[in-house]
Amino acid sequence: MGIGTPRKSSLLFVARFLAALLVFYVVAALGPVNDHVVVPFTELVVSATAFLLRSLHQPIDVVGTVIRSPRFALDVRNGCNGVEAVMVLAAAMLAFPATLRSRLAGLLAGSAAIQILNLVRVVSLVWLGEHHREFFDFVHVGIWQSIVILAAVSMFVFWSWKFAEKTLATRS
Amino acid sequence: MIGLAVWGGLSVPYTRLLASLSETVVRLDERPPVTTIIPQGTLMMVDRSDFPPSPSSVRLAVQSTDITFNLILLMTLFAASSRALSDRNVFGFAGAAAALVFVHVAAVVSFVKAYYALSFGPWSASHYGFVARHFWGAAPYFYSVVGVYGFAVALWWLFRPSSQSTPKQPVHARRTPQSAT
């Protein structure tokens, strides 16, 4: 990526990024991967959300990927489990020139941060659905989805400036 | 918040534009052209004139805001630049936003094609082969789950001012030994 014009480098990055995103999506969409990895992970997100809400004295029931409160139920699906943001982050880190170690460290730290943020998102959406249903759709689509992806992009940009380039330069 | 306001304010007129452009694209491979995409608020109702009239409950309704909300992400990414109002950043955003319209049209077309390829039993099977059914079946889901974000990020990366666009230190690091010799 460091070779050639900036425009060519940008195009190469974008091509790699979109290709990686496509591969990640295909892998995640495969039946066995979805059933044995994605769905159990989503159930884990739901359980963690329920634990947090119960600790805030909210009466919560959990059935699979569905969180139920007395007046509201939320089915956490793909797109709400934080996996898509991790995919965006991983694709960007894979497309950017860096060492494997730097990529792994960035991905681990970034994924953990994204999942923490996503927990806040799901908890806040359940609370919003329970107490202010009229704002739920707007906040769900208009605000939280953008915030989680923006967080992933911000982490990538920070990583690329502070770690990836430094690591490569040191190695060179 | 500005991005949110612009997106919310322009949703209905943009849905009309999107419906019109998408209808034109879908009709490109139809002889005679039979698809109609009618905007209703932020919904796009899809119908075919060669099919018997159906109640609206069984017609495809594409929610435009589910497709277009990545405009907020794109605006925020450009707004986060240290020189957000510089000419290069503003023109870059304009170029990326224009390119995003094509992405949105492609997304609507993929929803319509998936509807045609998967929802009409024998008719779908006779008009869409194995590969086409799987391609059109997967395309809208890819867009909904990761593409909606991925395309916005890709366009931001491509159109943001070039001084920020590529890693610099690896280039210098590799060139230094050569320039020293």
Boltz contact constraints between the chains, C-beta under 6 A:
constraints:
  - contact:
      token1: [A, 2]
      token2: [B, 170]
      max_distance: 6.0
  - contact:
      token1: [A, 2]
      token2: [B, 171]
      max_distance: 6.0
  - contact:
      token1: [A, 2]
      token2: [B, 174]
      max_distance: 6.0
  - contact:
      token1: [A, 6]
      token2: [B, 162]
      max_distance: 6.0
  - contact:
      token1: [A, 6]
      token2: [B, 165]
      max_distance: 6.0
  - contact:
      token1: [A, 6]
      token2: [B, 166]
      max_distance: 6.0
  - contact:
      token1: [A, 9]
      token2: [B, 166]
      max_distance: 6.0
  - contact:
      token1: [A, 10]
      token2: [B, 158]
      max_distance: 6.0
  - contact:
      token1: [A, 10]
      token2: [B, 165]
      max_distance: 6.0
  - contact:
      token1: [A, 14]
      token2: [B, 154]
      max_distance: 6.0
  - contact:
      token1: [A, 14]
      token2: [B, 157]
      max_distance: 6.0
  - contact:
      token1: [A, 14]
      token2: [B, 158]
      max_distance: 6.0
  - contact:
      token1: [A, 18]
      token2: [B, 154]
      max_distance: 6.0
  - contact:
      token1: [A, 21]
      token2: [B, 146]
      max_distance: 6.0
  - contact:
      token1: [A, 21]
      token2: [B, 150]
      max_distance: 6.0
  - contact:
      token1: [A, 25]
      token2: [B, 142]
      max_distance: 6.0
  - contact:
      token1: [A, 25]
      token2: [B, 146]
      max_distance: 6.0
  - contact:
      token1: [A, 78]
      token2: [B, 145]
      max_distance: 6.0
  - contact:
      token1: [A, 79]
      token2: [B, 145]
      max_distance: 6.0
  - contact:
      token1: [A, 84]
      token2: [B, 145]
      max_distance: 6.0
  - contact:
      token1: [A, 84]
      token2: [B, 146]
      max_distance: 6.0
  - contact:
      token1: [A, 87]
      token2: [B, 146]
      max_distance: 6.0
  - contact:
      token1: [A, 88]
      token2: [B, 149]
      max_distance: 6.0
  - contact:
      token1: [A, 97]
      token2: [B, 170]
      max_distance: 6.0
  - contact:
      token1: [A, 141]
      token2: [B, 69]
      max_distance: 6.0
  - contact:
      token1: [A, 142]
      token2: [B, 4]
      max_distance: 6.0
  - contact:
      token1: [A, 146]
      token2: [B, 72]
      max_distance: 6.0
  - contact:
      token1: [A, 146]
      token2: [B, 73]
      max_distance: 6.0
  - contact:
      token1: [A, 149]
      token2: [B, 73]
      max_distance: 6.0
  - contact:
      token1: [A, 149]
      token2: [B, 149]
      max_distance: 6.0
  - contact:
      token1: [A, 150]
      token2: [B, 76]
      max_distance: 6.0
  - contact:
      token1: [A, 153]
      token2: [B, 153]
      max_distance: 6.0
  - contact:
      token1: [A, 165]
      token2: [B, 167]
      max_distance: 6.0
  - contact:
      token1: [A, 165]
      token2: [B, 169]
      max_distance: 6.0
  - contact:
      token1: [A, 165]
      token2: [B, 170]
      max_distance: 6.0
  - contact:
      token1: [A, 168]
      token2: [B, 170]
      max_distance: 6.0
  - contact:
      token1: [A, 169]
      token2: [B, 169]
      max_distance: 6.0
  - contact:
      token1: [A, 169]
      token2: [B, 173]
      max_distance: 6.0
  - contact:
      token1: [A, 172]
      token2: [B, 173]
      max_distance: 6.0
  - contact:
      token1: [A, 172]
      token2: [B, 174]
      max_distance: 6.0
